[in-house]
Amino acid sequence: METVDAYLERKHGEIGLLNDCLKNPVRLPRPRSVDEVIKAKFQLTAMLRAEHALHDWKATETAWSASASPRSGPFVFSYDYQRADLDVSGPSFYELAQGCVSETIYTASGMAAISTLLLASAPVLAKSDILVLPGSYGETLELIGRFVPNLRLLTLSVPLSDAFAPAGMPRILLLDSCVAARAFEAVLNYDGSALDLLVFDTTCFAGRSGRIRRVLRWAQRCKLPVVMVRSHNKLDSLGAEYGRLGSAVFVGWSGQGVEASSSMVERLAAETRDAVRLLGGAALPAHFPPFGGSEAYWAFTKRRVAAILRNGRHAARLFARELASLAAELHFTHGLYVTLQASRPLDEASARQAAEAMSRDLSRKGYPIRHAGSFGFDFAATEWFHDATTDRYSVRVAVPDLPTELWNGLAAAIAEWWTSNQCRHNS
């Protein structure tokens, strides 16, 4: 259990890390409340972005100045016209084990990373099946169905049975970090050696998460090449959504018996780099967080995510007890949010209205909660949620990094509000 004083001291350290990245750090007192923490973080990240623009004024889109040397903290960039050949030197957002070789391509967002990858798969894998788990990210499924005709979308069911058995065409497994825990665990209990490629969306896991290491060990045992795609403005920005940034990391394995898969990964990386260039999806140097990569950054990130996961486990237990049939999904594998359903079916508009009303009402009572379409904040965030597999709408409650007692009170208030709202709706 983390006390309010311990929480504020930890947040003072996070704020200090951001502040130290400024050329001229400002004088900031120790925060006295959650609201002061939130305000300081977003103000500092705005100042960092502004300072980056002022400092790197020569680093334009046309790269006309030979003296320009754009950088953002530990990240150093070189590129020519329109960043089509963007080269990034700096720390990895992951902790990759020995025995693998990797190449990273940065993009303008997480969706840019996965869309360019899947579009680039056509000349490498031709007609292929792409296997997805129930609850995979809806926009990824929409992308495949509408714009990637070489991939046949197959939704698996749990238990998986013979889903990974050899087939007459190449098979890609899309493993999304936003699926339910039971589906995620089911994958790692099966032999995936008959698959041709694993696309692993890591967005909901911290970069050094043990679950990422587990998946990579599983893929290595199966001699299965991996591409990890990610949106970095969630868990990699200390809760401040520093900027839209995505990446695709191509992972191959060293040793005998993997020559063909390594060649395929290299071809796929080359095609993806071309797709990023032709679709204009290159990353912006200004969106790389200058506070990333240091040991202090990793220590704060680890403690932040651990606090969110602890709070998430408490919320799951509380909502299972207090909300019963009104809980939609409480056990996502990432543990970062839960979803609540209404006593009557919701559509997108009514789910959005419910999320907004709950945040508004509880915020007026002094709770740190906002209507916001993301997660990993220092406040609870609510938004509508669509399960593309079941076509059902619910309300997502993203668990915040808050001191234990404060979150316990907010979680109880959410349960009470949601129950009361359903009673009013049915009366």
DAQUI-V983153 format. One record per residue. N is the residue number from 1. RES is the residue in one small letter. SS is DSSP state (@ for helix, = for strand, . for the rest). NEAR is the number of other C-alpha atoms within 12 Angstrom. Layout:
BEGIN
n:N res:RES ss:SS near:NEAR
n:N res:RES ss:SS near:NEAR
END
This chain:
BEGIN
n:1 res:m ss:. near:18
n:2 res:e ss:. near:24
n:3 res:t ss:. near:16
n:4 res:v ss:@ near:21
n:5 res:d ss:@ near:21
n:6 res:a ss:@ near:21
n:7 res:y ss:@ near:31
n:8 res:l ss:@ near:27
n:9 res:e ss:@ near:23
n:10 res:r ss:@ near:32
n:11 res:k ss:@ near:37
n:12 res:h ss:@ near:27
n:13 res:g ss:@ near:29
n:14 res:e ss:@ near:40
n:15 res:i ss:@ near:39
n:16 res:g ss:@ near:30
n:17 res:l ss:@ near:36
n:18 res:l ss:@ near:41
n:19 res:n ss:@ near:29
n:20 res:d ss:. near:24
n:21 res:c ss:. near:28
n:22 res:l ss:. near:28
n:23 res:k ss:. near:20
n:24 res:n ss:. near:13
n:25 res:p ss:. near:17
n:26 res:v ss:. near:19
n:27 res:r ss:. near:13
n:28 res:l ss:. near:23
n:29 res:p ss:. near:18
n:30 res:r ss:. near:22
n:31 res:p ss:. near:26
n:32 res:r ss:. near:21
n:33 res:s ss:. near:27
n:34 res:v ss:@ near:33
n:35 res:d ss:@ near:23
n:36 res:e ss:@ near:23
n:37 res:v ss:@ near:36
n:38 res:i ss:@ near:33
n:39 res:k ss:@ near:24
n:40 res:a ss:@ near:33
n:41 res:k ss:@ near:33
n:42 res:f ss:@ near:27
n:43 res:q ss:@ near:23
n:44 res:l ss:@ near:37
n:45 res:t ss:@ near:36
n:46 res:a ss:@ near:24
n:47 res:m ss:@ near:26
n:48 res:l ss:@ near:35
n:49 res:r ss:@ near:32
n:50 res:a ss:@ near:20
n:51 res:e ss:@ near:24
n:52 res:h ss:@ near:29
n:53 res:a ss:@ near:21
n:54 res:l ss:@ near:16
n:55 res:h ss:@ near:20
n:56 res:d ss:. near:24
n:57 res:w ss:. near:21
n:58 res:k ss:. near:19
n:59 res:a ss:. near:31
n:60 res:t ss:. near:26
n:61 res:e ss:. near:26
n:62 res:t ss:. near:18
n:63 res:a ss:. near:24
n:64 res:w ss:. near:16
n:65 res:s ss:. near:18
n:66 res:a ss:. near:14
n:67 res:s ss:. near:13
n:68 res:a ss:. near:21
n:69 res:s ss:. near:24
n:70 res:p ss:. near:36
n:71 res:r ss:= near:31
n:72 res:s ss:= near:36
n:73 res:g ss:. near:30
n:74 res:p ss:. near:21
n:75 res:f ss:= near:28
n:76 res:v ss:= near:25
n:77 res:f ss:= near:29
n:78 res:s ss:= near:31
n:79 res:y ss:. near:30
n:80 res:d ss:. near:23
n:81 res:y ss:@ near:18
n:82 res:q ss:@ near:24
n:83 res:r ss:@ near:31
n:84 res:a ss:. near:29
n:85 res:d ss:. near:28
n:86 res:l ss:. near:31
n:87 res:d ss:= near:25
n:88 res:v ss:= near:29
n:89 res:s ss:= near:23
n:90 res:g ss:. near:25
n:91 res:p ss:. near:25
n:92 res:s ss:. near:27
n:93 res:f ss:. near:40
n:94 res:y ss:. near:33
n:95 res:e ss:. near:21
n:96 res:l ss:. near:28
n:97 res:a ss:. near:21
n:98 res:q ss:. near:16
n:99 res:g ss:. near:19
n:100 res:c ss:= near:27
n:101 res:v ss:= near:25
n:102 res:s ss:= near:27
n:103 res:e ss:= near:30
n:104 res:t ss:= near:34
n:105 res:i ss:= near:44
n:106 res:y ss:= near:49
n:107 res:t ss:= near:45
n:108 res:a ss:. near:36
n:109 res:s ss:. near:32
n:110 res:g ss:@ near:36
n:111 res:m ss:@ near:37
n:112 res:a ss:@ near:37
n:113 res:a ss:@ near:46
n:114 res:i ss:@ near:44
n:115 res:s ss:@ near:39
n:116 res:t ss:@ near:41
n:117 res:l ss:@ near:51
n:118 res:l ss:@ near:47
n:119 res:l ss:@ near:35
n:120 res:a ss:@ near:34
n:121 res:s ss:. near:40
n:122 res:a ss:@ near:26
n:123 res:p ss:@ near:23
n:124 res:v ss:@ near:27
n:125 res:l ss:@ near:28
n:126 res:a ss:. near:22
n:127 res:k ss:. near:22
n:128 res:s ss:= near:29
n:129 res:d ss:= near:36
n:130 res:i ss:= near:38
n:131 res:l ss:= near:35
n:132 res:v ss:= near:41
n:133 res:l ss:. near:40
n:134 res:p ss:. near:34
n:135 res:g ss:. near:39
n:136 res:s ss:. near:40
n:137 res:y ss:. near:32
n:138 res:g ss:@ near:26
n:139 res:e ss:@ near:23
n:140 res:t ss:@ near:36
n:141 res:l ss:@ near:33
n:142 res:e ss:@ near:19
n:143 res:l ss:@ near:24
n:144 res:i ss:@ near:32
n:145 res:g ss:@ near:23
n:146 res:r ss:@ near:17
n:147 res:f ss:@ near:20
n:148 res:v ss:. near:28
n:149 res:p ss:. near:21
n:150 res:n ss:. near:26
n:151 res:l ss:= near:33
n:152 res:r ss:= near:28
n:153 res:l ss:= near:30
n:154 res:l ss:= near:24
n:155 res:t ss:= near:26
n:156 res:l ss:. near:27
n:157 res:s ss:. near:22
n:158 res:v ss:. near:23
n:159 res:p ss:. near:19
n:160 res:l ss:. near:25
n:161 res:s ss:. near:14
n:162 res:d ss:. near:17
n:163 res:a ss:. near:29
n:164 res:f ss:. near:33
n:165 res:a ss:. near:21
n:166 res:p ss:. near:17
n:167 res:a ss:. near:16
n:168 res:g ss:. near:12
n:169 res:m ss:. near:19
n:170 res:p ss:= near:27
n:171 res:r ss:= near:35
n:172 res:i ss:= near:41
n:173 res:l ss:= near:41
n:174 res:l ss:= near:42
n:175 res:l ss:= near:45
n:176 res:d ss:= near:42
n:177 res:s ss:. near:40
n:178 res:c ss:. near:38
n:179 res:v ss:. near:40
n:180 res:a ss:= near:33
n:181 res:a ss:@ near:27
n:182 res:r ss:@ near:25
n:183 res:a ss:@ near:30
n:184 res:f ss:@ near:37
n:185 res:e ss:@ near:26
n:186 res:a ss:@ near:26
n:187 res:v ss:@ near:36
n:188 res:l ss:@ near:28
n:189 res:n ss:. near:20
n:190 res:y ss:. near:25
n:191 res:d ss:. near:23
n:192 res:g ss:. near:35
n:193 res:s ss:. near:27
n:194 res:a ss:. near:27
n:195 res:l ss:. near:33
n:196 res:d ss:. near:38
n:197 res:l ss:= near:42
n:198 res:l ss:= near:44
n:199 res:v ss:= near:40
n:200 res:f ss:= near:46
n:201 res:d ss:= near:42
n:202 res:t ss:. near:46
n:203 res:t ss:. near:44
n:204 res:c ss:. near:41
n:205 res:f ss:. near:42
n:206 res:a ss:. near:40
n:207 res:g ss:. near:35
n:208 res:r ss:. near:30
n:209 res:s ss:. near:28
n:210 res:g ss:@ near:20
n:211 res:r ss:@ near:30
n:212 res:i ss:@ near:35
n:213 res:r ss:@ near:25
n:214 res:r ss:@ near:22
n:215 res:v ss:@ near:38
n:216 res:l ss:@ near:39
n:217 res:r ss:@ near:26
n:218 res:w ss:@ near:25
n:219 res:a ss:@ near:39
n:220 res:q ss:@ near:32
n:221 res:r ss:@ near:25
n:222 res:c ss:. near:28
n:223 res:k ss:. near:32
n:224 res:l ss:. near:39
n:225 res:p ss:. near:46
n:226 res:v ss:= near:45
n:227 res:v ss:= near:46
n:228 res:m ss:= near:46
n:229 res:v ss:= near:46
n:230 res:r ss:= near:44
n:231 res:s ss:= near:42
n:232 res:h ss:. near:45
n:233 res:n ss:. near:33
n:234 res:k ss:. near:35
n:235 res:l ss:. near:44
n:236 res:d ss:. near:43
n:237 res:s ss:. near:41
n:238 res:l ss:. near:47
n:239 res:g ss:. near:40
n:240 res:a ss:. near:35
n:241 res:e ss:. near:32
n:242 res:y ss:. near:36
n:243 res:g ss:. near:32
n:244 res:r ss:. near:31
n:245 res:l ss:. near:36
n:246 res:g ss:= near:40
n:247 res:s ss:= near:45
n:248 res:a ss:= near:47
n:249 res:v ss:= near:41
n:250 res:f ss:= near:42
n:251 res:v ss:= near:42
n:252 res:g ss:= near:43
n:253 res:w ss:= near:35
n:254 res:s ss:. near:23
n:255 res:g ss:. near:17
n:256 res:q ss:. near:12
n:257 res:g ss:. near:18
n:258 res:v ss:. near:26
n:259 res:e ss:@ near:17
n:260 res:a ss:@ near:20
n:261 res:s ss:@ near:34
n:262 res:s ss:@ near:30
n:263 res:s ss:@ near:21
n:264 res:m ss:@ near:28
n:265 res:v ss:@ near:38
n:266 res:e ss:@ near:28
n:267 res:r ss:@ near:24
n:268 res:l ss:@ near:37
n:269 res:a ss:@ near:38
n:270 res:a ss:@ near:26
n:271 res:e ss:@ near:27
n:272 res:t ss:@ near:42
n:273 res:r ss:@ near:40
n:274 res:d ss:@ near:26
n:275 res:a ss:@ near:30
n:276 res:v ss:@ near:37
n:277 res:r ss:@ near:29
n:278 res:l ss:@ near:18
n:279 res:l ss:@ near:24
n:280 res:g ss:. near:26
n:281 res:g ss:. near:34
n:282 res:a ss:= near:41
n:283 res:a ss:. near:41
n:284 res:l ss:. near:39
n:285 res:p ss:@ near:41
n:286 res:a ss:@ near:36
n:287 res:h ss:@ near:37
n:288 res:f ss:. near:44
n:289 res:p ss:. near:44
n:290 res:p ss:. near:38
n:291 res:f ss:. near:38
n:292 res:g ss:. near:35
n:293 res:g ss:. near:30
n:294 res:s ss:. near:22
n:295 res:e ss:@ near:13
n:296 res:a ss:@ near:21
n:297 res:y ss:@ near:31
n:298 res:w ss:@ near:29
n:299 res:a ss:@ near:21
n:300 res:f ss:@ near:34
n:301 res:t ss:@ near:37
n:302 res:k ss:@ near:26
n:303 res:r ss:@ near:28
n:304 res:r ss:@ near:35
n:305 res:v ss:@ near:37
n:306 res:a ss:@ near:32
n:307 res:a ss:@ near:33
n:308 res:i ss:@ near:38
n:309 res:l ss:@ near:34
n:310 res:r ss:@ near:29
n:311 res:n ss:@ near:39
n:312 res:g ss:@ near:37
n:313 res:r ss:@ near:29
n:314 res:h ss:@ near:31
n:315 res:a ss:@ near:40
n:316 res:a ss:@ near:34
n:317 res:r ss:@ near:23
n:318 res:l ss:@ near:26
n:319 res:f ss:@ near:36
n:320 res:a ss:@ near:24
n:321 res:r ss:@ near:17
n:322 res:e ss:@ near:23
n:323 res:l ss:. near:32
n:324 res:a ss:@ near:21
n:325 res:s ss:@ near:20
n:326 res:l ss:@ near:29
n:327 res:a ss:= near:31
n:328 res:a ss:= near:33
n:329 res:e ss:= near:37
n:330 res:l ss:. near:38
n:331 res:h ss:. near:31
n:332 res:f ss:= near:32
n:333 res:t ss:. near:33
n:334 res:h ss:. near:40
n:335 res:g ss:. near:37
n:336 res:l ss:. near:46
n:337 res:y ss:= near:45
n:338 res:v ss:= near:46
n:339 res:t ss:= near:44
n:340 res:l ss:= near:46
n:341 res:q ss:. near:37
n:342 res:a ss:. near:33
n:343 res:s ss:. near:24
n:344 res:r ss:. near:19
n:345 res:p ss:. near:21
n:346 res:l ss:= near:27
n:347 res:d ss:. near:21
n:348 res:e ss:@ near:20
n:349 res:a ss:@ near:18
n:350 res:s ss:@ near:23
n:351 res:a ss:@ near:30
n:352 res:r ss:@ near:26
n:353 res:q ss:@ near:22
n:354 res:a ss:@ near:34
n:355 res:a ss:@ near:40
n:356 res:e ss:@ near:26
n:357 res:a ss:@ near:25
n:358 res:m ss:@ near:41
n:359 res:s ss:@ near:35
n:360 res:r ss:@ near:24
n:361 res:d ss:@ near:24
n:362 res:l ss:@ near:30
n:363 res:s ss:@ near:24
n:364 res:r ss:@ near:13
n:365 res:k ss:. near:16
n:366 res:g ss:. near:19
n:367 res:y ss:. near:30
n:368 res:p ss:. near:39
n:369 res:i ss:= near:41
n:370 res:r ss:= near:33
n:371 res:h ss:= near:31
n:372 res:a ss:. near:29
n:373 res:g ss:. near:23
n:374 res:s ss:. near:32
n:375 res:f ss:. near:43
n:376 res:g ss:. near:43
n:377 res:f ss:. near:44
n:378 res:d ss:. near:46
n:379 res:f ss:. near:40
n:380 res:a ss:= near:46
n:381 res:a ss:= near:39
n:382 res:t ss:= near:40
n:383 res:e ss:= near:36
n:384 res:w ss:= near:36
n:385 res:f ss:= near:39
n:386 res:h ss:= near:32
n:387 res:d ss:= near:33
n:388 res:a ss:. near:24
n:389 res:t ss:. near:24
n:390 res:t ss:. near:16
n:391 res:d ss:. near:17
n:392 res:r ss:= near:25
n:393 res:y ss:= near:33
n:394 res:s ss:= near:37
n:395 res:v ss:= near:44
n:396 res:r ss:= near:40
n:397 res:v ss:= near:50
n:398 res:a ss:= near:47
n:399 res:v ss:. near:48
n:400 res:p ss:. near:47
n:401 res:d ss:. near:47
n:402 res:l ss:. near:47
n:403 res:p ss:. near:34
n:404 res:t ss:@ near:29
n:405 res:e ss:@ near:21
n:406 res:l ss:@ near:29
n:407 res:w ss:@ near:38
n:408 res:n ss:@ near:30
n:409 res:g ss:@ near:24
n:410 res:l ss:@ near:36
n:411 res:a ss:@ near:41
n:412 res:a ss:@ near:26
n:413 res:a ss:@ near:31
n:414 res:i ss:@ near:44
n:415 res:a ss:@ near:33
n:416 res:e ss:@ near:23
n:417 res:w ss:@ near:28
n:418 res:w ss:@ near:36
n:419 res:t ss:@ near:26
n:420 res:s ss:@ near:20
n:421 res:n ss:@ near:26
n:422 res:q ss:@ near:24
n:423 res:c ss:@ near:15
n:424 res:r ss:@ near:12
n:425 res:h ss:@ near:16
n:426 res:n ss:@ near:11
n:427 res:s ss:. near:8
END
